[in-house]
């Protein structure tokens, strides 16, 4: 009995396993108020249905999605195992639109995300010095250079606030692409190498529009990145390869 309890304790202490699969999304039309509908994703290999509503970028029900996430201890309000953290990346493969009625599931009431950007007019607290070389990171969906709302814009806002205060001598923007083929749901997928340049240039343009002198910025790319242990990647290892590094140097 003691041995079984010990095994259960160890199992409970282990971090949740990352699930990663390709599927067509399903929308559940719940009505618990504003933005309460659910996005669901079925892993065809296991038959499990997941709730991916917590993803910062939402699925497009006309296209397949790449799901990457970890199961959370959360109530089932949508009819699936809740993934949080979770990322959903829209792929090129087409899907037939599929919507389910509420079927008794209440859905999720709207709440502000944990990464919520303050209005531009709001004053930012000045980060305290002393300042030294520091790297900020933004993360992207698969084969996408889109800055995700209430995720990448939050990370960019944090970076630009620090850079304005620190006034680094140079800034190196490095775009990464996970171009090495990986097998997901029995399919080989890989990012286009050019997406690394697209990501870096998009972030560079954002920095310039926010007041950084283009003359101090240099752009680089890397198409065989290693994952990074960054808290803003939320422990999603493969997703951490798809990023841009903003390195401020003195």
C-alpha positions as CSV (number, residue, x, y, z in Angstrom):
1,X,0.0,0.0,0.0
2,X,2.8,2.4,0.9
3,X,4.6,1.7,-2.3
4,X,1.4,2.4,-4.3
5,X,0.9,5.7,-2.4
6,X,4.5,6.7,-3.1
7,X,4.1,6.0,-6.8
8,X,0.9,8.1,-6.9
9,X,2.8,11.0,-5.2
10,X,5.6,10.8,-7.8
11,X,3.1,10.7,-10.6
12,X,1.3,13.7,-9.2
13,X,4.5,15.7,-9.0
14,X,5.6,15.0,-12.6
15,X,4.8,17.8,-15.1
16,X,2.0,17.1,-17.5
17,X,3.0,15.6,-20.8
18,X,2.8,17.8,-23.9
19,X,0.3,16.7,-26.5
20,X,1.0,17.6,-30.1
21,X,-1.2,16.6,-33.0
22,X,-2.9,17.8,-36.2
23,X,-6.6,17.9,-36.6
24,X,-9.7,19.9,-37.8
25,X,-11.1,22.2,-35.1
26,X,-14.7,22.1,-33.9
27,X,-16.6,25.1,-32.4
28,X,-19.1,24.5,-29.6
29,X,-21.8,27.2,-29.5
30,X,-22.2,27.7,-25.8
31,X,-23.9,30.8,-24.3
32,X,-22.3,31.9,-21.0
33,X,-22.0,35.5,-22.0
34,X,-19.5,37.4,-24.1
35,X,-16.9,35.3,-25.9
36,X,-18.0,32.1,-24.2
37,X,-17.9,29.7,-27.1
38,X,-15.5,26.8,-27.1
39,X,-12.9,25.6,-29.5
40,X,-12.4,21.8,-29.4
41,X,-9.8,19.5,-31.1
42,X,-9.9,15.7,-31.4
43,X,-6.7,13.8,-31.4
44,X,-7.5,11.1,-33.9
45,X,-4.7,8.8,-32.7
46,X,-6.0,8.6,-29.1
47,X,-9.6,9.4,-29.6
48,X,-9.3,12.1,-26.9
49,X,-11.1,15.5,-27.3
50,X,-9.4,18.6,-26.0
51,X,-10.6,22.0,-25.1
52,X,-8.1,24.5,-26.8
53,X,-10.0,27.6,-26.0
54,X,-7.1,29.0,-24.0
55,X,-4.9,29.4,-27.0
56,X,-3.8,33.0,-27.6
57,X,-4.5,32.6,-31.4
58,X,-7.8,30.9,-32.2
59,X,-8.4,28.2,-34.8
60,X,-9.9,28.8,-38.3
61,X,-12.5,26.2,-38.8
62,X,-11.9,26.2,-42.5
63,X,-8.3,24.8,-41.9
64,X,-6.4,22.2,-40.0
65,X,-4.6,23.2,-36.9
66,X,-1.4,22.1,-35.1
67,X,-2.3,21.7,-31.4
68,X,0.5,21.9,-28.8
69,X,-0.4,21.9,-25.1
70,X,-0.5,20.4,-21.7
71,X,-3.5,19.2,-19.7
72,X,-4.6,21.4,-16.9
73,X,-6.5,20.6,-13.7
74,X,-9.5,22.6,-14.7
75,X,-13.3,21.9,-14.8
76,X,-14.7,20.6,-18.1
77,X,-16.9,23.5,-19.3
78,X,-16.8,22.7,-23.0
79,X,-16.7,18.9,-23.4
80,X,-13.0,18.2,-23.6
81,X,-9.8,17.9,-21.6
82,X,-8.6,21.4,-21.0
83,X,-5.2,22.3,-22.4
84,X,-3.5,25.3,-20.7
85,X,-0.9,26.3,-21.8
86,X,-1.9,25.6,-25.4
87,X,-1.0,26.9,-28.9
88,X,-3.1,26.4,-32.0
89,X,-1.4,27.1,-35.4
90,X,-3.5,27.3,-38.5
91,X,-2.2,25.0,-41.3
92,X,-2.9,24.9,-45.0
93,X,-5.0,21.8,-45.0
94,X,-8.7,22.4,-45.5
95,X,-11.5,21.3,-43.2
96,X,-15.3,21.1,-43.3
97,X,-16.8,23.5,-40.8
98,X,-18.1,21.7,-37.8
99,X,-20.2,23.3,-35.0
100,X,-21.8,21.6,-32.0
101,X,-24.6,22.9,-29.9
102,X,-24.0,23.6,-26.2
103,X,-25.4,20.2,-25.2
104,X,-25.4,21.3,-21.6
105,X,-21.9,22.6,-21.4
106,X,-21.8,26.2,-20.1
107,X,-18.6,27.3,-21.9
108,X,-16.1,29.7,-20.3
109,X,-17.0,33.2,-19.2
110,X,-14.8,35.9,-20.6
111,X,-11.9,37.0,-18.5
112,X,-8.8,39.0,-19.3
113,X,-5.8,36.9,-20.3
114,X,-2.8,36.7,-18.0
115,X,-0.8,38.6,-20.6
116,X,-2.9,41.7,-21.1
117,X,-1.4,44.8,-22.7
118,X,-2.3,48.1,-21.1
119,X,-3.6,50.9,-23.5
120,X,-0.8,52.8,-25.2
121,X,-1.9,56.0,-23.4
122,X,-1.2,54.4,-20.0
123,X,2.1,55.2,-18.4
124,X,4.6,52.4,-18.0
125,X,6.7,52.0,-14.9
126,X,10.3,52.6,-15.7
127,X,12.3,49.4,-15.2
128,X,15.0,50.0,-12.6
129,X,18.7,49.8,-13.5
130,X,21.6,49.1,-13.6
131,X,21.2,47.9,-17.2
132,X,23.2,45.2,-18.9
133,X,22.9,43.0,-22.0
134,X,19.5,41.3,-22.0
135,X,17.5,39.2,-24.4
136,X,13.7,39.4,-24.9
137,X,11.8,36.7,-26.9
138,X,8.6,36.6,-29.0
139,X,7.0,33.3,-30.0
140,X,5.0,32.5,-33.1
141,X,2.6,30.0,-34.5
142,X,3.8,27.3,-36.9
143,X,5.0,28.8,-40.2
144,X,3.6,32.2,-39.3
145,X,5.1,35.7,-38.7
146,X,1.9,37.1,-37.2
147,X,2.3,38.8,-33.9
148,X,-0.3,37.2,-31.7
149,X,-2.8,39.4,-30.0
150,X,-2.4,39.5,-26.2
151,X,0.7,37.4,-26.3
152,X,3.4,38.7,-28.7
153,X,2.2,42.3,-28.3
154,X,2.5,41.9,-24.5
155,X,6.0,40.6,-24.8
156,X,6.9,43.3,-27.3
157,X,5.5,46.0,-25.0
158,X,7.6,44.7,-22.1
159,X,10.7,44.7,-24.3
160,X,10.2,48.2,-25.7
161,X,9.5,49.6,-22.2
162,X,12.9,48.2,-21.0
163,X,14.8,49.3,-24.1
164,X,13.5,52.9,-23.9
165,X,14.8,53.1,-20.3
166,X,18.1,51.2,-20.8
167,X,19.1,52.9,-24.1
168,X,21.3,50.0,-25.4
169,X,24.1,50.7,-27.9
170,X,22.9,48.0,-30.4
171,X,20.0,45.7,-30.8
172,X,20.4,42.3,-32.6
173,X,17.1,40.9,-33.8
174,X,17.4,37.2,-34.7
175,X,14.5,35.4,-36.4
176,X,14.3,31.6,-36.1
177,X,12.5,29.0,-38.2
178,X,12.0,25.3,-37.2
179,X,12.8,24.1,-40.7
180,X,14.0,20.6,-39.6
181,X,11.2,18.1,-40.5
182,X,9.2,16.7,-37.6
183,X,6.6,13.9,-37.7
184,X,3.3,14.9,-36.1
185,X,0.1,12.8,-36.5
186,X,2.0,10.6,-39.0
187,X,2.9,13.6,-41.2
188,X,6.2,15.3,-41.8
189,X,6.0,19.1,-41.2
190,X,8.6,21.8,-41.4
191,X,8.6,25.6,-41.4
192,X,9.7,27.4,-44.5
193,X,13.2,28.8,-43.9
194,X,12.1,32.2,-45.2
195,X,9.8,32.6,-42.3
196,X,12.8,33.3,-40.1
197,X,13.6,36.5,-42.1
198,X,9.9,37.5,-42.2
199,X,9.7,37.2,-38.4
200,X,12.8,39.2,-37.8
201,X,11.8,41.9,-40.2
202,X,8.3,42.2,-38.7
203,X,9.7,42.6,-35.2
204,X,12.3,45.1,-36.5
205,X,9.6,47.2,-38.1
206,X,7.6,47.1,-34.9
207,X,10.6,48.4,-32.9
208,X,11.2,51.2,-35.4
209,X,7.5,52.2,-35.3
210,X,7.8,52.3,-31.5
211,X,10.6,54.8,-31.6
212,X,13.8,52.7,-31.8
213,X,16.5,54.1,-34.3
214,X,16.7,51.6,-37.2
215,X,20.5,52.4,-37.4
216,X,21.2,50.5,-34.1
217,X,19.3,47.4,-35.2
218,X,20.9,44.5,-37.0
219,X,18.9,41.5,-38.3
220,X,20.0,37.8,-38.3
221,X,18.3,34.5,-39.0
222,X,18.7,30.9,-37.9
223,X,16.9,28.0,-39.4
224,X,18.0,25.2,-37.1
225,X,17.2,26.6,-33.7
226,X,17.4,24.8,-30.4
227,X,14.5,25.1,-27.9
228,X,14.9,27.6,-25.1
229,X,13.9,27.4,-21.5
230,X,11.9,30.7,-21.3
231,X,9.0,31.2,-18.9
232,X,7.1,32.9,-21.7
233,X,7.2,29.8,-23.8
234,X,5.1,28.1,-21.1
235,X,7.1,24.9,-21.2
236,X,6.1,24.1,-24.8
237,X,9.5,23.0,-26.1
238,X,8.8,22.7,-29.8
239,X,6.9,26.0,-29.9
240,X,9.9,27.7,-28.3
241,X,11.9,27.1,-31.5
242,X,9.6,29.4,-33.4
243,X,10.7,32.7,-32.1
244,X,12.5,36.0,-32.5
245,X,15.2,37.1,-30.0
246,X,15.7,40.8,-29.3
247,X,19.1,41.1,-27.8
248,X,20.0,44.6,-26.4
249,X,23.7,45.1,-26.1
250,X,25.8,47.8,-24.3
